[in-house]
């Protein structure tokens, strides 16, 4: 282990023994507790829902176009 590694290791050890480390640990626990109370989803679930929504929007657009075509066909039949 060289001098830089020893220094980094010692600094890391000093930081874990300070009030800052305790504050970080406590603030993470508080944040985790608050987030668990919120109605949130993970990134993967969010992305999956976005993909399903995109597919639904595409399907609705296709169905709307099909309805327009059928209505036009019906109007043409009524006229003749």
PyMOL Python script that loads the backbone (N, CA, C, O; Angstrom):
from pymol import cmd

cmd.read_pdbstr("""\
ATOM      1  N   UNK A   1       0.855  -1.176   0.000  1.00  0.00           N
ATOM      2  CA  UNK A   1       0.000   0.000   0.000  1.00  0.00           C
ATOM      3  C   UNK A   1       0.898   1.234   0.000  1.00  0.00           C
ATOM      4  O   UNK A   1       1.781   1.375   0.845  1.00  0.00           O
ATOM      5  N   UNK A   2       0.658   2.121  -0.958  1.00  0.00           N
ATOM      6  CA  UNK A   2       1.508   3.309  -1.044  1.00  0.00           C
ATOM      7  C   UNK A   2       0.975   4.402  -0.111  1.00  0.00           C
ATOM      8  O   UNK A   2      -0.045   4.229   0.557  1.00  0.00           O
ATOM      9  N   UNK A   3       1.679   5.508  -0.085  1.00  0.00           N
ATOM     10  CA  UNK A   3       1.347   6.602   0.829  1.00  0.00           C
ATOM     11  C   UNK A   3      -0.024   7.200   0.534  1.00  0.00           C
ATOM     12  O   UNK A   3      -0.756   7.563   1.455  1.00  0.00           O
ATOM     13  N   UNK A   4      -0.377   7.305  -0.758  1.00  0.00           N
ATOM     14  CA  UNK A   4      -1.681   7.857  -1.126  1.00  0.00           C
ATOM     15  C   UNK A   4      -2.810   6.957  -0.636  1.00  0.00           C
ATOM     16  O   UNK A   4      -3.817   7.436  -0.115  1.00  0.00           O
ATOM     17  N   UNK A   5      -2.633   5.652  -0.809  1.00  0.00           N
ATOM     18  CA  UNK A   5      -3.654   4.705  -0.347  1.00  0.00           C
ATOM     19  C   UNK A   5      -3.829   4.781   1.162  1.00  0.00           C
ATOM     20  O   UNK A   5      -4.948   4.754   1.674  1.00  0.00           O
ATOM     21  N   UNK A   6      -2.702   4.876   1.868  1.00  0.00           N
ATOM     22  CA  UNK A   6      -2.753   4.969   3.338  1.00  0.00           C
ATOM     23  C   UNK A   6      -3.475   6.237   3.768  1.00  0.00           C
ATOM     24  O   UNK A   6      -4.292   6.223   4.689  1.00  0.00           O
ATOM     25  N   UNK A   7      -3.159   7.337   3.083  1.00  0.00           N
ATOM     26  CA  UNK A   7      -3.789   8.616   3.405  1.00  0.00           C
ATOM     27  C   UNK A   7      -5.295   8.555   3.136  1.00  0.00           C
ATOM     28  O   UNK A   7      -6.090   8.997   3.965  1.00  0.00           O
ATOM     29  N   UNK A   8      -5.687   8.015   1.990  1.00  0.00           N
ATOM     30  CA  UNK A   8      -7.109   7.905   1.655  1.00  0.00           C
ATOM     31  C   UNK A   8      -7.837   7.024   2.664  1.00  0.00           C
ATOM     32  O   UNK A   8      -8.946   7.343   3.095  1.00  0.00           O
ATOM     33  N   UNK A   9      -7.212   5.928   3.031  1.00  0.00           N
ATOM     34  CA  UNK A   9      -7.823   5.022   4.008  1.00  0.00           C
ATOM     35  C   UNK A   9      -7.997   5.717   5.350  1.00  0.00           C
ATOM     36  O   UNK A   9      -9.040   5.588   5.991  1.00  0.00           O
ATOM     37  N   UNK A  10      -6.980   6.451   5.773  1.00  0.00           N
ATOM     38  CA  UNK A  10      -7.038   7.160   7.056  1.00  0.00           C
ATOM     39  C   UNK A  10      -8.096   8.261   7.023  1.00  0.00           C
ATOM     40  O   UNK A  10      -8.836   8.438   7.990  1.00  0.00           O
ATOM     41  N   UNK A  11      -8.172   9.004   5.914  1.00  0.00           N
ATOM     42  CA  UNK A  11      -9.183  10.052   5.796  1.00  0.00           C
ATOM     43  C   UNK A  11     -10.593   9.464   5.820  1.00  0.00           C
ATOM     44  O   UNK A  11     -11.491  10.011   6.460  1.00  0.00           O
ATOM     45  N   UNK A  12     -10.778   8.356   5.126  1.00  0.00           N
ATOM     46  CA  UNK A  12     -12.082   7.703   5.128  1.00  0.00           C
ATOM     47  C   UNK A  12     -12.458   7.246   6.531  1.00  0.00           C
ATOM     48  O   UNK A  12     -13.612   7.359   6.945  1.00  0.00           O
ATOM     49  N   UNK A  13     -11.466   6.726   7.262  1.00  0.00           N
ATOM     50  CA  UNK A  13     -11.723   6.284   8.633  1.00  0.00           C
ATOM     51  C   UNK A  13     -12.077   7.469   9.530  1.00  0.00           C
ATOM     52  O   UNK A  13     -12.977   7.379  10.366  1.00  0.00           O
ATOM     53  N   UNK A  14     -11.365   8.572   9.350  1.00  0.00           N
ATOM     54  CA  UNK A  14     -11.662   9.763  10.148  1.00  0.00           C
ATOM     55  C   UNK A  14     -13.060  10.296   9.861  1.00  0.00           C
ATOM     56  O   UNK A  14     -13.764  10.732  10.772  1.00  0.00           O
ATOM     57  N   UNK A  15     -13.459  10.260   8.592  1.00  0.00           N
ATOM     58  CA  UNK A  15     -14.787  10.765   8.224  1.00  0.00           C
ATOM     59  C   UNK A  15     -15.896   9.887   8.783  1.00  0.00           C
ATOM     60  O   UNK A  15     -16.974  10.384   9.107  1.00  0.00           O
ATOM     61  N   UNK A  16     -15.646   8.591   8.898  1.00  0.00           N
ATOM     62  CA  UNK A  16     -16.689   7.710   9.442  1.00  0.00           C
ATOM     63  C   UNK A  16     -16.837   7.874  10.939  1.00  0.00           C
ATOM     64  O   UNK A  16     -17.852   7.479  11.513  1.00  0.00           O
ATOM     65  N   UNK A  17     -15.830   8.456  11.577  1.00  0.00           N
ATOM     66  CA  UNK A  17     -15.879   8.646  13.031  1.00  0.00           C
ATOM     67  C   UNK A  17     -16.293  10.059  13.423  1.00  0.00           C
ATOM     68  O   UNK A  17     -16.053  10.470  14.558  1.00  0.00           O
ATOM     69  N   UNK A  18     -16.913  10.816  12.510  1.00  0.00           N
ATOM     70  CA  UNK A  18     -17.267  12.203  12.798  1.00  0.00           C
ATOM     71  C   UNK A  18     -18.780  12.360  12.877  1.00  0.00           C
ATOM     72  O   UNK A  18     -19.523  11.474  12.455  1.00  0.00           O
ATOM     73  N   UNK A  19     -19.232  13.475  13.413  1.00  0.00           N
ATOM     74  CA  UNK A  19     -20.669  13.755  13.418  1.00  0.00           C
ATOM     75  C   UNK A  19     -21.257  13.843  12.009  1.00  0.00           C
ATOM     76  O   UNK A  19     -22.447  13.595  11.818  1.00  0.00           O
ATOM     77  N   UNK A  20     -20.435  14.192  11.031  1.00  0.00           N
ATOM     78  CA  UNK A  20     -20.906  14.271   9.645  1.00  0.00           C
ATOM     79  C   UNK A  20     -21.389  12.901   9.187  1.00  0.00           C
ATOM     80  O   UNK A  20     -22.444  12.790   8.562  1.00  0.00           O
ATOM     81  N   UNK A  21     -20.630  11.869   9.491  1.00  0.00           N
ATOM     82  CA  UNK A  21     -21.021  10.507   9.107  1.00  0.00           C
ATOM     83  C   UNK A  21     -22.322  10.111   9.789  1.00  0.00           C
ATOM     84  O   UNK A  21     -23.192   9.496   9.171  1.00  0.00           O
ATOM     85  N   UNK A  22     -22.451  10.458  11.042  1.00  0.00           N
ATOM     86  CA  UNK A  22     -23.688  10.150  11.770  1.00  0.00           C
ATOM     87  C   UNK A  22     -24.866  10.908  11.165  1.00  0.00           C
ATOM     88  O   UNK A  22     -25.957  10.356  11.018  1.00  0.00           O
ATOM     89  N   UNK A  23     -24.645  12.168  10.816  1.00  0.00           N
ATOM     90  CA  UNK A  23     -25.695  12.962  10.197  1.00  0.00           C
ATOM     91  C   UNK A  23     -26.103  12.368   8.856  1.00  0.00           C
ATOM     92  O   UNK A  23     -27.292  12.289   8.549  1.00  0.00           O
ATOM     93  N   UNK A  24     -25.112  11.942   8.042  1.00  0.00           N
ATOM     94  CA  UNK A  24     -25.415  11.333   6.752  1.00  0.00           C
ATOM     95  C   UNK A  24     -26.251  10.068   6.932  1.00  0.00           C
ATOM     96  O   UNK A  24     -27.228   9.854   6.214  1.00  0.00           O
ATOM     97  N   UNK A  25     -25.865   9.243   7.882  1.00  0.00           N
ATOM     98  CA  UNK A  25     -26.595   8.006   8.138  1.00  0.00           C
ATOM     99  C   UNK A  25     -28.033   8.322   8.558  1.00  0.00           C
ATOM    100  O   UNK A  25     -28.979   7.708   8.064  1.00  0.00           O
ATOM    101  N   UNK A  26     -28.188   9.275   9.462  1.00  0.00           N
ATOM    102  CA  UNK A  26     -29.528   9.641   9.929  1.00  0.00           C
ATOM    103  C   UNK A  26     -30.351  10.294   8.825  1.00  0.00           C
ATOM    104  O   UNK A  26     -31.543  10.015   8.697  1.00  0.00           O
ATOM    105  N   UNK A  27     -29.734  11.151   8.032  1.00  0.00           N
ATOM    106  CA  UNK A  27     -30.489  11.826   6.967  1.00  0.00           C
ATOM    107  C   UNK A  27     -30.928  10.824   5.907  1.00  0.00           C
ATOM    108  O   UNK A  27     -32.014  10.960   5.345  1.00  0.00           O
ATOM    109  N   UNK A  28     -30.104   9.825   5.627  1.00  0.00           N
ATOM    110  CA  UNK A  28     -30.513   8.781   4.680  1.00  0.00           C
ATOM    111  C   UNK A  28     -31.694   7.993   5.224  1.00  0.00           C
ATOM    112  O   UNK A  28     -32.617   7.660   4.480  1.00  0.00           O
ATOM    113  N   UNK A  29     -31.669   7.693   6.512  1.00  0.00           N
ATOM    114  CA  UNK A  29     -32.774   6.953   7.121  1.00  0.00           C
ATOM    115  C   UNK A  29     -34.062   7.772   7.065  1.00  0.00           C
ATOM    116  O   UNK A  29     -35.130   7.235   6.771  1.00  0.00           O
ATOM    117  N   UNK A  30     -33.961   9.066   7.348  1.00  0.00           N
ATOM    118  CA  UNK A  30     -35.136   9.946   7.295  1.00  0.00           C
ATOM    119  C   UNK A  30     -35.664  10.029   5.860  1.00  0.00           C
ATOM    120  O   UNK A  30     -36.871   9.939   5.634  1.00  0.00           O
ATOM    121  N   UNK A  31     -34.766  10.198   4.905  1.00  0.00           N
ATOM    122  CA  UNK A  31     -35.188  10.287   3.505  1.00  0.00           C
ATOM    123  C   UNK A  31     -35.846   8.987   3.054  1.00  0.00           C
ATOM    124  O   UNK A  31     -36.869   9.015   2.369  1.00  0.00           O
ATOM    125  N   UNK A  32     -35.272   7.858   3.431  1.00  0.00           N
ATOM    126  CA  UNK A  32     -35.855   6.567   3.063  1.00  0.00           C
ATOM    127  C   UNK A  32     -37.235   6.410   3.684  1.00  0.00           C
ATOM    128  O   UNK A  32     -38.153   5.900   3.042  1.00  0.00           O
ATOM    129  N   UNK A  33     -37.381   6.843   4.916  1.00  0.00           N
ATOM    130  CA  UNK A  33     -38.672   6.762   5.597  1.00  0.00           C
ATOM    131  C   UNK A  33     -39.708   7.638   4.894  1.00  0.00           C
ATOM    132  O   UNK A  33     -40.843   7.209   4.682  1.00  0.00           O
ATOM    133  N   UNK A  34     -39.327   8.854   4.534  1.00  0.00           N
ATOM    134  CA  UNK A  34     -40.258   9.757   3.843  1.00  0.00           C
ATOM    135  C   UNK A  34     -40.644   9.207   2.473  1.00  0.00           C
ATOM    136  O   UNK A  34     -41.813   9.250   2.092  1.00  0.00           O
ATOM    137  N   UNK A  35     -39.667   8.693   1.736  1.00  0.00           N
ATOM    138  CA  UNK A  35     -39.958   8.142   0.420  1.00  0.00           C
ATOM    139  C   UNK A  35     -40.860   6.912   0.508  1.00  0.00           C
ATOM    140  O   UNK A  35     -41.699   6.693  -0.366  1.00  0.00           O
ATOM    141  N   UNK A  36     -40.692   6.121   1.549  1.00  0.00           N
ATOM    142  CA  UNK A  36     -41.536   4.929   1.688  1.00  0.00           C
ATOM    143  C   UNK A  36     -42.989   5.309   1.941  1.00  0.00           C
ATOM    144  O   UNK A  36     -43.893   4.526   1.648  1.00  0.00           O
ATOM    145  N   UNK A  37     -43.221   6.491   2.478  1.00  0.00           N
ATOM    146  CA  UNK A  37     -44.592   6.954   2.733  1.00  0.00           C
ATOM    147  C   UNK A  37     -45.252   7.517   1.473  1.00  0.00           C
ATOM    148  O   UNK A  37     -46.478   7.582   1.384  1.00  0.00           O
ATOM    149  N   UNK A  38     -44.439   7.920   0.511  1.00  0.00           N
ATOM    150  CA  UNK A  38     -44.978   8.486  -0.725  1.00  0.00           C
ATOM    151  C   UNK A  38     -45.425   7.369  -1.655  1.00  0.00           C
ATOM    152  O   UNK A  38     -44.953   6.235  -1.571  1.00  0.00           O
ATOM    153  N   UNK A  39     -46.325   7.712  -2.524  1.00  0.00           N
ATOM    154  CA  UNK A  39     -46.806   6.753  -3.511  1.00  0.00           C
ATOM    155  C   UNK A  39     -45.943   6.898  -4.760  1.00  0.00           C
ATOM    156  O   UNK A  39     -46.356   7.514  -5.743  1.00  0.00           O
ATOM    157  N   UNK A  40     -44.751   6.329  -4.712  1.00  0.00           N
ATOM    158  CA  UNK A  40     -43.814   6.431  -5.822  1.00  0.00           C
ATOM    159  C   UNK A  40     -43.527   5.039  -6.384  1.00  0.00           C
ATOM    160  O   UNK A  40     -43.728   4.023  -5.720  1.00  0.00           O
ATOM    161  N   UNK A  41     -43.055   5.029  -7.617  1.00  0.00           N
ATOM    162  CA  UNK A  41     -42.683   3.768  -8.254  1.00  0.00           C
ATOM    163  C   UNK A  41     -41.222   3.848  -8.684  1.00  0.00           C
ATOM    164  O   UNK A  41     -40.651   4.932  -8.806  1.00  0.00           O
ATOM    165  N   UNK A  42     -40.643   2.701  -8.904  1.00  0.00           N
ATOM    166  CA  UNK A  42     -39.267   2.645  -9.364  1.00  0.00           C
ATOM    167  C   UNK A  42     -39.156   3.031 -10.824  1.00  0.00           C
ATOM    168  O   UNK A  42     -40.158   3.110 -11.534  1.00  0.00           O
ATOM    169  N   UNK A  43     -37.950   3.269 -11.264  1.00  0.00           N
ATOM    170  CA  UNK A  43     -37.701   3.707 -12.639  1.00  0.00           C
ATOM    171  C   UNK A  43     -38.173   2.666 -13.650  1.00  0.00           C
ATOM    172  O   UNK A  43     -38.775   3.016 -14.665  1.00  0.00           O
ATOM    173  N   UNK A  44     -37.903   1.386 -13.379  1.00  0.00           N
ATOM    174  CA  UNK A  44     -38.301   0.332 -14.313  1.00  0.00           C
ATOM    175  C   UNK A  44     -39.816   0.285 -14.476  1.00  0.00           C
ATOM    176  O   UNK A  44     -40.325   0.159 -15.590  1.00  0.00           O
ATOM    177  N   UNK A  45     -40.530   0.386 -13.358  1.00  0.00           N
ATOM    178  CA  UNK A  45     -41.992   0.364 -13.435  1.00  0.00           C
ATOM    179  C   UNK A  45     -42.510   1.602 -14.168  1.00  0.00           C
ATOM    180  O   UNK A  45     -43.447   1.510 -14.961  1.00  0.00           O
ATOM    181  N   UNK A  46     -41.904   2.747 -13.904  1.00  0.00           N
ATOM    182  CA  UNK A  46     -42.293   3.989 -14.584  1.00  0.00           C
ATOM    183  C   UNK A  46     -42.094   3.851 -16.093  1.00  0.00           C
ATOM    184  O   UNK A  46     -42.977   4.196 -16.878  1.00  0.00           O
ATOM    185  N   UNK A  47     -40.925   3.344 -16.489  1.00  0.00           N
ATOM    186  CA  UNK A  47     -40.647   3.168 -17.916  1.00  0.00           C
ATOM    187  C   UNK A  47     -41.617   2.186 -18.561  1.00  0.00           C
ATOM    188  O   UNK A  47     -42.046   2.389 -19.697  1.00  0.00           O
ATOM    189  N   UNK A  48     -41.967   1.114 -17.833  1.00  0.00           N
ATOM    190  CA  UNK A  48     -42.920   0.131 -18.364  1.00  0.00           C
ATOM    191  C   UNK A  48     -44.283   0.778 -18.575  1.00  0.00           C
ATOM    192  O   UNK A  48     -44.942   0.528 -19.585  1.00  0.00           O
ATOM    193  N   UNK A  49     -44.708   1.608 -17.624  1.00  0.00           N
ATOM    194  CA  UNK A  49     -45.996   2.290 -17.759  1.00  0.00           C
ATOM    195  C   UNK A  49     -45.972   3.285 -18.914  1.00  0.00           C
ATOM    196  O   UNK A  49     -46.955   3.422 -19.642  1.00  0.00           O
ATOM    197  N   UNK A  50     -44.856   3.973 -19.079  1.00  0.00           N
ATOM    198  CA  UNK A  50     -44.727   4.912 -20.212  1.00  0.00           C
ATOM    199  C   UNK A  50     -44.843   4.172 -21.534  1.00  0.00           C
ATOM    200  O   UNK A  50     -45.500   4.653 -22.458  1.00  0.00           O
ATOM    201  N   UNK A  51     -44.216   3.014 -21.634  1.00  0.00           N
ATOM    202  CA  UNK A  51     -44.291   2.221 -22.860  1.00  0.00           C
ATOM    203  C   UNK A  51     -45.724   1.759 -23.119  1.00  0.00           C
ATOM    204  O   UNK A  51     -46.202   1.827 -24.251  1.00  0.00           O
ATOM    205  N   UNK A  52     -46.414   1.285 -22.071  1.00  0.00           N
ATOM    206  CA  UNK A  52     -47.812   0.852 -22.240  1.00  0.00           C
ATOM    207  C   UNK A  52     -48.688   2.015 -22.655  1.00  0.00           C
ATOM    208  O   UNK A  52     -49.566   1.857 -23.503  1.00  0.00           O
ATOM    209  N   UNK A  53     -48.462   3.185 -22.070  1.00  0.00           N
ATOM    210  CA  UNK A  53     -49.240   4.372 -22.429  1.00  0.00           C
ATOM    211  C   UNK A  53     -48.996   4.760 -23.882  1.00  0.00           C
ATOM    212  O   UNK A  53     -49.934   5.103 -24.602  1.00  0.00           O
ATOM    213  N   UNK A  54     -47.764   4.707 -24.304  1.00  0.00           N
ATOM    214  CA  UNK A  54     -47.429   5.020 -25.694  1.00  0.00           C
ATOM    215  C   UNK A  54     -48.138   4.069 -26.651  1.00  0.00           C
ATOM    216  O   UNK A  54     -48.677   4.492 -27.673  1.00  0.00           O
ATOM    217  N   UNK A  55     -48.135   2.786 -26.313  1.00  0.00           N
ATOM    218  CA  UNK A  55     -48.821   1.804 -27.153  1.00  0.00           C
ATOM    219  C   UNK A  55     -50.328   2.055 -27.171  1.00  0.00           C
ATOM    220  O   UNK A  55     -50.968   1.908 -28.211  1.00  0.00           O
ATOM    221  N   UNK A  56     -50.893   2.432 -26.030  1.00  0.00           N
ATOM    222  CA  UNK A  56     -52.325   2.709 -25.962  1.00  0.00           C
ATOM    223  C   UNK A  56     -52.679   3.927 -26.810  1.00  0.00           C
ATOM    224  O   UNK A  56     -53.696   3.923 -27.503  1.00  0.00           O
ATOM    225  N   UNK A  57     -51.859   4.956 -26.760  1.00  0.00           N
ATOM    226  CA  UNK A  57     -52.096   6.165 -27.558  1.00  0.00           C
ATOM    227  C   UNK A  57     -52.055   5.824 -29.050  1.00  0.00           C
ATOM    228  O   UNK A  57     -52.887   6.296 -29.826  1.00  0.00           O
ATOM    229  N   UNK A  58     -51.089   5.009 -29.438  1.00  0.00           N
ATOM    230  CA  UNK A  58     -50.988   4.582 -30.832  1.00  0.00           C
ATOM    231  C   UNK A  58     -52.228   3.800 -31.251  1.00  0.00           C
ATOM    232  O   UNK A  58     -52.769   4.020 -32.334  1.00  0.00           O
ATOM    233  N   UNK A  59     -52.672   2.892 -30.396  1.00  0.00           N
ATOM    234  CA  UNK A  59     -53.856   2.081 -30.697  1.00  0.00           C
ATOM    235  C   UNK A  59     -55.105   2.956 -30.803  1.00  0.00           C
ATOM    236  O   UNK A  59     -55.938   2.741 -31.683  1.00  0.00           O
ATOM    237  N   UNK A  60     -55.236   3.930 -29.922  1.00  0.00           N
ATOM    238  CA  UNK A  60     -56.388   4.842 -29.973  1.00  0.00           C
ATOM    239  C   UNK A  60     -56.380   5.614 -31.287  1.00  0.00           C
ATOM    240  O   UNK A  60     -57.427   5.780 -31.914  1.00  0.00           O
ATOM    241  N   UNK A  61     -55.209   6.087 -31.709  1.00  0.00           N
ATOM    242  CA  UNK A  61     -55.122   6.829 -32.972  1.00  0.00           C
ATOM    243  C   UNK A  61     -55.552   5.950 -34.143  1.00  0.00           C
ATOM    244  O   UNK A  61     -56.259   6.413 -35.039  1.00  0.00           O
ATOM    245  N   UNK A  62     -55.129   4.685 -34.142  1.00  0.00           N
ATOM    246  CA  UNK A  62     -55.528   3.761 -35.212  1.00  0.00           C
ATOM    247  C   UNK A  62     -57.042   3.530 -35.198  1.00  0.00           C
ATOM    248  O   UNK A  62     -57.684   3.511 -36.248  1.00  0.00           O
ATOM    249  N   UNK A  63     -57.598   3.358 -34.008  1.00  0.00           N
ATOM    250  CA  UNK A  63     -59.040   3.131 -33.899  1.00  0.00           C
ATOM    251  C   UNK A  63     -59.829   4.369 -34.328  1.00  0.00           C
ATOM    252  O   UNK A  63     -60.870   4.248 -34.974  1.00  0.00           O
ATOM    253  N   UNK A  64     -59.344   5.547 -33.975  1.00  0.00           N
ATOM    254  CA  UNK A  64     -60.016   6.778 -34.407  1.00  0.00           C
ATOM    255  C   UNK A  64     -60.017   6.887 -35.922  1.00  0.00           C
ATOM    256  O   UNK A  64     -61.023   7.270 -36.518  1.00  0.00           O
ATOM    257  N   UNK A  65     -58.897   6.554 -36.546  1.00  0.00           N
ATOM    258  CA  UNK A  65     -58.817   6.587 -38.007  1.00  0.00           C
ATOM    259  C   UNK A  65     -59.785   5.575 -38.613  1.00  0.00           C
ATOM    260  O   UNK A  65     -60.454   5.874 -39.602  1.00  0.00           O
ATOM    261  N   UNK A  66     -59.863   4.392 -38.034  1.00  0.00           N
ATOM    262  CA  UNK A  66     -60.778   3.355 -38.521  1.00  0.00           C
ATOM    263  C   UNK A  66     -62.231   3.842 -38.404  1.00  0.00           C
ATOM    264  O   UNK A  66     -63.034   3.614 -39.309  1.00  0.00           O
ATOM    265  N   UNK A  67     -62.565   4.501 -37.309  1.00  0.00           N
ATOM    266  CA  UNK A  67     -63.922   5.035 -37.129  1.00  0.00           C
ATOM    267  C   UNK A  67     -64.221   6.077 -38.195  1.00  0.00           C
ATOM    268  O   UNK A  67     -65.309   6.081 -38.771  1.00  0.00           O
ATOM    269  N   UNK A  68     -63.249   6.977 -38.465  1.00  0.00           N
ATOM    270  CA  UNK A  68     -63.444   7.993 -39.510  1.00  0.00           C
ATOM    271  C   UNK A  68     -63.708   7.330 -40.864  1.00  0.00           C
ATOM    272  O   UNK A  68     -64.580   7.765 -41.615  1.00  0.00           O
ATOM    273  N   UNK A  69     -62.951   6.279 -41.165  1.00  0.00           N
ATOM    274  CA  UNK A  69     -63.143   5.574 -42.437  1.00  0.00           C
ATOM    275  C   UNK A  69     -64.529   4.933 -42.509  1.00  0.00           C
ATOM    276  O   UNK A  69     -65.207   5.018 -43.533  1.00  0.00           O
ATOM    277  N   UNK A  70     -64.942   4.295 -41.423  1.00  0.00           N
ATOM    278  CA  UNK A  70     -66.263   3.648 -41.408  1.00  0.00           C
ATOM    279  C   UNK A  70     -67.384   4.673 -41.515  1.00  0.00           C
ATOM    280  O   UNK A  70     -68.376   4.440 -42.206  1.00  0.00           O
ATOM    281  N   UNK A  71     -67.230   5.804 -40.835  1.00  0.00           N
ATOM    282  CA  UNK A  71     -68.242   6.857 -40.917  1.00  0.00           C
ATOM    283  C   UNK A  71     -68.326   7.408 -42.341  1.00  0.00           C
ATOM    284  O   UNK A  71     -69.416   7.674 -42.846  1.00  0.00           O
ATOM    285  N   UNK A  72     -67.179   7.575 -42.978  1.00  0.00           N
ATOM    286  CA  UNK A  72     -67.174   8.063 -44.359  1.00  0.00           C
ATOM    287  C   UNK A  72     -67.847   7.049 -45.282  1.00  0.00           C
ATOM    288  O   UNK A  72     -68.626   7.426 -46.157  1.00  0.00           O
ATOM    289  N   UNK A  73     -67.551   5.768 -45.091  1.00  0.00           N
ATOM    290  CA  UNK A  73     -68.190   4.724 -45.898  1.00  0.00           C
ATOM    291  C   UNK A  73     -69.703   4.736 -45.686  1.00  0.00           C
ATOM    292  O   UNK A  73     -70.468   4.570 -46.636  1.00  0.00           O
ATOM    293  N   UNK A  74     -70.126   4.928 -44.462  1.00  0.00           N
ATOM    294  CA  UNK A  74     -71.559   4.969 -44.146  1.00  0.00           C
ATOM    295  C   UNK A  74     -72.224   6.169 -44.804  1.00  0.00           C
ATOM    296  O   UNK A  74     -73.318   6.049 -45.356  1.00  0.00           O
ATOM    297  N   UNK A  75     -71.568   7.330 -44.748  1.00  0.00           N
ATOM    298  CA  UNK A  75     -72.104   8.532 -45.398  1.00  0.00           C
ATOM    299  C   UNK A  75     -72.226   8.340 -46.902  1.00  0.00           C
ATOM    300  O   UNK A  75     -73.212   8.750 -47.515  1.00  0.00           O
ATOM    301  N   UNK A  76     -71.194   7.701 -47.498  1.00  0.00           N
ATOM    302  CA  UNK A  76     -71.226   7.456 -48.937  1.00  0.00           C
ATOM    303  C   UNK A  76     -72.386   6.524 -49.312  1.00  0.00           C
ATOM    304  O   UNK A  76     -73.024   6.713 -50.347  1.00  0.00           O
ATOM    305  N   UNK A  77     -72.657   5.527 -48.475  1.00  0.00           N
ATOM    306  CA  UNK A  77     -73.753   4.596 -48.744  1.00  0.00           C
ATOM    307  C   UNK A  77     -75.112   5.307 -48.650  1.00  0.00           C
ATOM    308  O   UNK A  77     -76.020   5.058 -49.443  1.00  0.00           O
ATOM    309  N   UNK A  78     -75.219   6.193 -47.663  1.00  0.00           N
ATOM    310  CA  UNK A  78     -76.476   6.923 -47.481  1.00  0.00           C
ATOM    311  C   UNK A  78     -76.730   7.854 -48.662  1.00  0.00           C
ATOM    312  O   UNK A  78     -77.876   8.001 -49.090  1.00  0.00           O
ATOM    313  N   UNK A  79     -75.694   8.481 -49.194  1.00  0.00           N
ATOM    314  CA  UNK A  79     -75.837   9.403 -50.312  1.00  0.00           C
ATOM    315  C   UNK A  79     -76.258   8.693 -51.588  1.00  0.00           C
ATOM    316  O   UNK A  79     -76.945   9.286 -52.420  1.00  0.00           O
ATOM    317  N   UNK A  80     -75.864   7.446 -51.761  1.00  0.00           N
ATOM    318  CA  UNK A  80     -76.173   6.743 -53.012  1.00  0.00           C
ATOM    319  C   UNK A  80     -77.346   5.914 -52.844  1.00  0.00           C
ATOM    320  O   UNK A  80     -77.766   5.242 -53.786  1.00  0.00           O
TER     321      UNK A  80
END
""", "prot")
cmd.dss("prot")
cmd.show_as("cartoon", "prot")
cmd.util.cbc("prot")
cmd.orient("prot")
